[in-house]
């Protein structure tokens, strides 16, 4: 991730923020003051969830400069991973530039306790399934036509220049993954975003 304040690159761990909100629509046709308009939407910070990969290893926000080998059992085992974008051979943390997030409730307990998050990533461009507390559950690799490949047919995850095929540089799964998963999100008062 590029930090414009320090004018350099910062290794930023992937995260999402949860914010509760109350929307109080204004239905009158009379003019509303700015102060009163501010009262129509109340936001309350709940928490920040840091993303980790297997074994609670922190993710990285650095541009992927290397590739981690496929995990034995992929794609048959959902706990096994395809080749993954990593910061470097010496820092093998999964690199993420999260572009989309969908909350997916599964299980029978309360909605919040069993939320799972599908996350689309620019670097992969993969789709990751995470627990509500930020731990990686599953990695889904898209079809070969979307994968960034160099002129020799090797995965090429960098965001700094265009791969030969697949996604364009610095453009992964930018579209909403709700459309990819054909998921219809229903708002309810206990759901946090």
N, C-alpha and C positions, 0 to 999 in steps of 0.2 A: 504494500500500500504506500502511495506517495504522500508525504506529509508536507503540505504547502507552508506550514509555519516554520519548520526547521529546514525546509528546502532539501529534503532527502528522503530516503526510504526507511520506513518503520516496519518492524516485524510485528504485525497486529494480529492477535489471536481472533479467529472468527467468533462472532457472537450474535445474539439477538436480544432485543430489549422488550420487556413486557410492560405494557401501559394499559391501565384501566381507563375507560372513558364513559362519561355520561353526556348524552346529547339531549339538549332541551330545545326543541325547535321553536322558533318564533313565528307565530301564525298571523299576527296583526299586520295590517297594511300601513300603519303609521310608522314614521321614521324611527329607527332604533339608534340610540347613541352608541358610540364605540365601546364605552364601559359596559353597557348592557349587552351588546353583541358578544363581548368576551365571556359573558356568563352562559352563553348558549352551548358551549362545549367545555367540559371540565376534564382535564387529563391528570392522572395520578400515576407516577412512576411506581412500578411494582418490583422489578428486578432485572438484572442482566444475566443471561445464560451464556457462559463461555463454551465453545465447541471443542470437544476432544475427539481423538480417534481411538483406536484400540489401545487397551492398557492405559487409558486416561492420559495419553500423550497429547500435549497442546498442539493445536493446528497452527499454521503459519500463514501470514498474509504476503510473504515475499513472492516475487515472480518465480514460477517453477523453472528451475535450471537443470533438473534431473528427473529420472523416472525410477520409481520403486517397482521391483519385479512383481508379477502376478503371484497371488497367494495360492498355495496348493488347495485344490478343491473348487476353485472358481471355474465356471459359474454355477456348479451344482449346489454348493453350500452357500447359503445366504450370508454366512459370517466370513466368507473368503472374499478377497478383493481382486479386481482386475489390476492391470498396471496403473499406478497412481502418480499424479504430479507431486513432486517434493521440492523443497527449497534448494537442496544441493545434495551431493553424495555424502558430505560430512554432516549435514543437518537434514535428516530424512523425515522431517515433519510433513504431514499432508498439507499442501497449500490450498487455500480456499479463498475465493472471491465470490461471496454469496450474492446471487442476483435475484433469487425468488424464494419465497417461503410459504408453505401451505401447512396449516394445522390439520392433522388427521386424527380423529378420535378412534381408538380401537380398544377393546376390552369392555368389561362390564361394570367397573367401579366408577367413581365420579369422573366427569368429563376432563377436568383439569389434571387429575392425577394420572390419566392414561393418554395424554396428548402425545402424539408422535409428530415430528416435523419432517416434511419432505423439503429438501433444499436443493435448488439448482445452482450450479457453479459455473463460473466463466472459464476457469483454467482447464477443467476436465475435457470437455464439458460434460460433467456427470450429474446424476441425481443421487443425493444421499438421504438416507432415513436416519433421523436422530431421535433419541429419547427426550423427554421434557427437561431433563437435567443436563442435556448437551453431549451425550455419549453416542458415538457412531454405532448404528445397528447394521446397516446394509448399504452397499454401493451398487448403483445401477449404471452400467456403461451403455451409452446410446449406440445405435447402428454405426457401422464403419463409415457411412457417408457423412456423418457429423463429426467424427473424430478428427482432430488435427494431426495430419501426417506430413512428414518432410518428403523431399523428392525421392528418397529411398524407401518410402513406405513405413518409416518408423514413427511412433508417437512423438509429437513435438508440441509440448504444452505451453511454451513461452507465450506471453502476451505482447512481447515487444515487436514482433514482425509476423507477417502472414505465413501460415503453413502452406504447403503445396495444395492440400485438400482439406475438407472439413470446414470448421469455423474460421472466421476472419480474426486477425490479431485483435486482442482486447475486446472480443465479442463472443461470448460463449452462449450459454442458455439464458439469454436476456429476456426472452418471452416468459410470460407467467406460466409456472409449472402447473397451475390449476388447470389450464387447458390441456397440458400434456397428460395429466392424470385423469382427465375428464371428471374432475372433482367439483361438486357443487357445495360451496361453503354456506352454511346457514348460521346467521348471527344469533347468539343468545346472550343473556346478561352475564353468564358466568365465563364466557369465552374471552381469553385475553389475547391481544395481538402485540 
